[in-house]
Amino acid sequence: MAVKAPDKPKKIKSRSRTMTILAQYFHNKMAVFCAGVIVALILLAIFAPIFSPYGYDKVDYTALRALPSREHIFGCDVSGRDIFILLCYSLRNALIVGACSIVVQLIVGLTIGGVAGYCGGRVDGILGRIIDIMYGFPTFLFNLILVMVLGRSLFTISLAIGLTSWAPMARLVRGQVITVKQSDYVEAGRALGSSNFRILFHYILPNCLGPIVICMCQGIPSAMFAESGMSLVGLGIKPPAPSWGGLISAGQGYILSYPHMILYPALSFAIVILAFSYVGDGLRDAFDPRQSK
């Protein structure tokens, strides 16, 4: 009687942590759609003004407060400027402010939060009190003061927003570092003689990447909100450079007679903010192990 050969062991397919996160993110259809919207808007902000016959400072005196038409698809503002082009440049300026302010938040937040969480003790107590003070300080007022001192430009506005908004990043990094520094691979790095700098930036912070990325996605729309609020009170981007807050403020007086002057800026601003919010929610669910099956 022939003896049946034993079955070959089945290969267990394993996926890396990155592939698991990507699969979980792409499972969220709304987050994927909003990511595509953000990419499309970024391309629109970059390339639409290049191929348009109008500039954000070009005035058409024959089209003052013109309604949407084939020539001006979103109409014109009170000065005769094409609203569609103004929205493209406003989006570009808002993205620049959001990206630059996030860089400032990363530099300050990672440094203060990482050092506080890793060192602990008295250093953590001092830096923790500084973080708490920044949480309690009115950030919008601080933004206005810094812009009044430094001047109104994209760089100074981005710097002001970044310097007043790093506290959430620092608190998040501090908590993550306190948790991760107890891991076995960190102890192994210490046993191998690695310096504190290498342990913090090579072993600990890379394992805190998920929450940091989520915080960045949430910080970009917050920076856009801050810049728009500063423009509403007249301390945002200096005219004639357009901004969402400036366009919305200018269209408030014509909301009944020429509603397109405030409708399209407000609608586009809401779309961008919601898109970033849904992308942040999708990343949060993807990085959360409890959301994976």
C-alpha positions as CSV (number, residue, x, y, z in Angstrom):
1,M,0.0,0.0,0.0
2,A,1.5,3.3,-1.1
3,V,2.1,5.8,1.6
4,K,0.7,9.2,0.8
5,A,3.3,12.0,0.9
6,P,2.6,14.6,3.5
7,D,1.2,17.9,2.2
8,K,3.6,20.7,1.7
9,P,3.2,23.4,4.4
10,K,1.3,26.4,3.1
11,K,3.2,29.5,2.8
12,I,1.9,32.2,5.1
13,K,1.7,35.5,3.3
14,S,2.9,38.4,5.4
15,R,2.7,42.1,4.6
16,S,4.9,44.8,5.8
17,R,3.7,47.4,8.1
18,T,3.7,50.0,5.3
19,M,1.7,47.8,3.0
20,T,-0.8,47.2,5.7
21,I,-1.2,50.9,6.4
22,L,-1.7,51.6,2.7
23,A,-4.2,48.8,2.3
24,Q,-6.1,50.1,5.3
25,Y,-6.0,53.7,3.9
26,F,-7.2,52.7,0.4
27,H,-10.1,50.8,2.0
28,N,-11.4,54.2,3.1
29,K,-13.0,55.4,-0.2
30,M,-13.7,58.9,1.1
31,A,-10.1,59.5,2.2
32,V,-8.8,58.2,-1.1
33,F,-11.2,60.5,-3.0
34,C,-10.2,63.5,-0.9
35,A,-6.5,62.7,-1.4
36,G,-7.2,62.8,-5.2
37,V,-9.0,66.1,-4.7
38,I,-6.0,67.6,-2.9
39,V,-3.6,66.4,-5.7
40,A,-5.9,67.9,-8.3
41,L,-6.2,71.2,-6.5
42,I,-2.4,71.4,-6.1
43,L,-1.9,70.8,-9.8
44,L,-4.6,73.4,-10.5
45,A,-2.9,76.0,-8.3
46,I,0.5,75.4,-10.0
47,F,-0.5,75.1,-13.7
48,A,-3.8,77.0,-14.1
49,P,-2.3,80.5,-13.8
50,I,0.4,79.5,-16.3
51,F,-2.1,78.8,-19.1
52,S,-4.6,81.5,-18.3
53,P,-4.6,84.8,-20.2
54,Y,-5.3,86.6,-16.9
55,G,-3.1,87.4,-14.0
56,Y,-4.3,88.0,-10.5
57,D,-3.4,91.7,-10.8
58,K,-4.9,92.1,-14.3
59,V,-7.9,94.4,-14.1
60,D,-10.7,94.4,-16.7
61,Y,-12.7,97.6,-16.3
62,T,-15.4,96.3,-18.6
63,A,-16.1,93.4,-16.3
64,L,-16.5,95.0,-12.9
65,R,-18.5,92.6,-10.7
66,A,-19.3,90.5,-13.8
67,L,-21.4,87.4,-13.4
68,P,-20.0,84.0,-14.3
69,S,-19.7,83.6,-18.1
70,R,-17.7,81.7,-20.7
71,E,-14.9,84.3,-20.5
72,H,-14.9,84.4,-16.7
73,I,-16.2,81.1,-15.4
74,F,-16.5,82.3,-11.8
75,G,-17.1,85.9,-12.6
76,C,-15.1,89.0,-11.6
77,D,-14.6,90.9,-8.3
78,V,-15.3,94.5,-7.6
79,S,-12.0,95.5,-9.3
80,G,-12.7,93.5,-12.5
81,R,-10.2,90.7,-11.6
82,D,-11.0,87.1,-12.6
83,I,-12.2,85.2,-9.5
84,F,-11.1,81.8,-10.8
85,I,-7.5,83.0,-11.2
86,L,-7.7,84.7,-7.8
87,L,-8.8,81.4,-6.2
88,C,-5.9,79.6,-7.9
89,Y,-3.4,82.0,-6.5
90,S,-5.2,82.0,-3.1
91,L,-4.9,78.2,-3.0
92,R,-1.2,78.5,-3.9
93,N,-0.5,81.0,-1.1
94,A,-2.5,79.0,1.4
95,L,-0.6,75.8,0.6
96,I,2.7,77.7,0.9
97,V,1.7,79.0,4.3
98,G,0.4,75.6,5.4
99,A,3.6,73.8,4.3
100,C,6.0,76.3,5.7
101,S,4.3,76.6,9.0
102,I,4.2,72.8,9.3
103,V,8.0,72.7,8.8
104,V,8.4,75.2,11.6
105,Q,6.1,73.2,13.8
106,L,8.1,70.0,13.1
107,I,11.4,71.6,13.9
108,V,10.3,73.2,17.2
109,G,7.8,70.4,18.2
110,L,10.1,67.5,17.5
111,T,13.0,69.2,19.3
112,I,11.2,70.2,22.4
113,G,8.9,67.2,22.6
114,G,11.6,64.7,21.8
115,V,14.0,66.2,24.4
116,A,11.4,66.4,27.1
117,G,10.1,62.9,26.6
118,Y,13.6,61.3,26.3
119,C,15.4,63.2,29.1
120,G,12.5,63.2,31.6
121,G,13.0,64.5,35.1
122,R,13.7,68.2,35.6
123,V,14.2,68.8,31.9
124,D,10.8,67.3,31.2
125,G,9.2,69.4,33.9
126,I,10.6,72.7,32.5
127,L,9.8,71.9,28.9
128,G,6.4,70.6,29.8
129,R,5.5,73.8,31.5
130,I,6.6,75.7,28.4
131,I,4.3,73.5,26.3
132,D,1.4,74.2,28.7
133,I,2.0,77.9,28.5
134,M,1.9,77.8,24.7
135,Y,-1.3,75.9,24.9
136,G,-2.9,78.6,27.2
137,F,-1.6,81.5,25.1
138,P,-4.1,83.1,22.6
139,T,-2.4,82.0,19.4
140,F,-4.3,84.2,17.1
141,L,-3.3,87.3,19.1
142,F,0.3,86.1,19.1
143,N,0.1,85.7,15.3
144,L,-1.1,89.3,14.8
145,I,1.6,90.6,17.1
146,L,4.3,88.7,15.3
147,V,3.1,89.8,11.8
148,M,2.9,93.4,12.9
149,V,6.5,93.2,14.1
150,L,7.9,91.1,11.3
151,G,5.9,92.5,8.4
152,R,3.2,91.0,6.1
153,S,4.7,88.5,3.7
154,L,4.3,84.7,3.0
155,F,7.5,83.9,5.0
156,T,6.6,86.0,8.0
157,I,3.0,84.8,8.2
158,S,4.2,81.2,7.9
159,L,6.8,81.8,10.6
160,A,4.3,83.4,12.9
161,I,1.8,80.6,12.5
162,G,4.4,78.0,13.0
163,L,5.9,79.6,16.1
164,T,2.5,79.8,17.8
165,S,1.2,76.3,16.8
166,W,3.9,73.9,17.7
167,A,2.5,73.0,21.1
168,P,0.2,70.1,19.9
169,M,3.1,68.6,18.0
170,A,5.4,68.9,21.0
171,R,2.9,67.3,23.3
172,L,2.2,64.5,20.9
173,V,5.9,63.7,20.3
174,R,6.6,63.9,24.1
175,G,3.9,61.3,24.8
176,Q,5.1,59.0,22.0
177,V,8.7,59.2,23.0
178,I,7.9,58.4,26.7
179,T,6.1,55.2,25.4
180,V,8.6,54.1,22.8
181,K,11.8,54.7,24.8
182,Q,10.8,51.7,27.0
183,S,11.1,49.3,24.1
184,D,13.6,46.5,23.9
185,Y,15.3,47.8,20.7
186,V,16.0,51.1,22.5
187,E,17.7,49.3,25.3
188,A,19.6,47.3,22.7
189,G,20.8,50.5,21.2
190,R,22.0,51.8,24.5
191,A,23.8,48.5,25.2
192,L,25.6,48.9,21.8
193,G,26.9,52.3,22.9
194,S,24.7,54.5,20.7
195,S,24.6,58.2,21.6
196,N,21.5,59.8,23.0
197,F,21.1,61.8,19.8
198,R,21.2,58.6,17.7
199,I,18.8,56.8,19.9
200,L,16.3,59.6,19.8
201,F,16.4,60.3,16.1
202,H,17.3,56.8,14.8
203,Y,15.4,54.5,17.1
204,I,12.6,56.4,18.7
205,L,11.3,59.1,16.4
206,P,11.0,56.9,13.3
207,N,8.6,54.7,15.3
208,C,6.5,57.7,16.1
209,L,6.0,58.6,12.5
210,G,2.3,57.7,12.2
211,P,0.9,60.1,14.8
212,I,3.3,62.8,13.6
213,V,2.0,62.4,10.0
214,I,-1.6,62.7,11.2
215,C,-0.8,65.8,13.2
216,M,0.8,67.3,10.1
217,C,-2.3,66.7,8.1
218,Q,-4.4,68.3,10.7
219,G,-2.0,71.2,11.1
220,I,-2.1,72.3,7.4
221,P,-5.9,73.3,7.4
222,S,-5.4,74.9,10.8
223,A,-2.6,77.1,9.3
224,M,-4.9,77.9,6.4
225,F,-7.7,78.9,8.8
226,A,-5.2,81.1,10.7
227,E,-4.0,82.9,7.6
228,S,-7.6,83.5,6.4
229,G,-8.5,84.9,9.8
230,M,-5.6,87.3,9.7
231,S,-6.7,88.4,6.2
232,L,-10.2,89.0,7.5
233,V,-8.8,91.6,10.0
234,G,-6.5,93.1,7.4
235,L,-3.2,91.6,8.6
236,G,-2.9,88.7,6.2
237,I,-1.1,88.5,2.8
238,K,-0.5,92.0,1.6
239,P,-2.7,93.0,-1.4
240,P,-2.8,92.8,-4.4
241,A,-1.7,89.2,-3.7
242,P,-5.0,87.3,-3.2
243,S,-6.0,85.2,-0.2
244,W,-9.2,83.4,0.8
245,G,-9.8,85.6,3.8
246,G,-9.4,88.7,1.7
247,L,-11.7,87.5,-1.0
248,I,-14.4,86.5,1.5
249,S,-14.1,89.8,3.3
250,A,-14.4,91.7,0.0
251,G,-17.4,89.8,-1.0
252,Q,-19.4,90.2,2.2
253,G,-20.7,93.6,1.1
254,Y,-22.1,92.2,-2.1
255,I,-23.6,89.0,-0.8
256,L,-27.1,89.9,-1.9
257,S,-26.4,91.8,-5.2
258,Y,-23.4,89.7,-6.4
259,P,-23.4,86.5,-4.4
260,H,-20.8,84.9,-6.7
261,M,-18.1,87.1,-5.2
262,I,-18.4,85.3,-1.8
263,L,-19.9,82.0,-2.9
264,Y,-17.0,80.6,-4.9
265,P,-14.2,81.7,-2.4
266,A,-16.1,80.3,0.6
267,L,-17.1,77.1,-1.3
268,S,-13.5,76.4,-2.5
269,F,-12.1,77.1,1.0
270,A,-14.6,74.7,2.5
271,I,-13.7,72.0,0.0
272,V,-10.0,72.2,0.7
273,I,-10.4,72.2,4.5
274,L,-12.8,69.2,4.3
275,A,-10.5,67.3,2.0
276,F,-7.5,67.7,4.4
277,S,-9.7,66.8,7.3
278,Y,-10.9,63.5,5.6
279,V,-7.3,62.6,4.6
280,G,-6.2,63.1,8.2
281,D,-9.1,60.9,9.4
282,G,-8.2,58.3,6.9
283,L,-4.5,58.3,8.0
284,R,-5.6,58.1,11.7
285,D,-7.7,55.0,11.0
286,A,-4.9,53.4,8.9
287,F,-2.3,53.9,11.5
288,D,-4.6,52.7,14.4
289,P,-4.1,48.9,14.8
290,R,-7.6,48.6,16.2
291,Q,-9.0,49.7,12.9
292,S,-7.3,46.9,10.9
293,K,-8.9,43.5,10.5
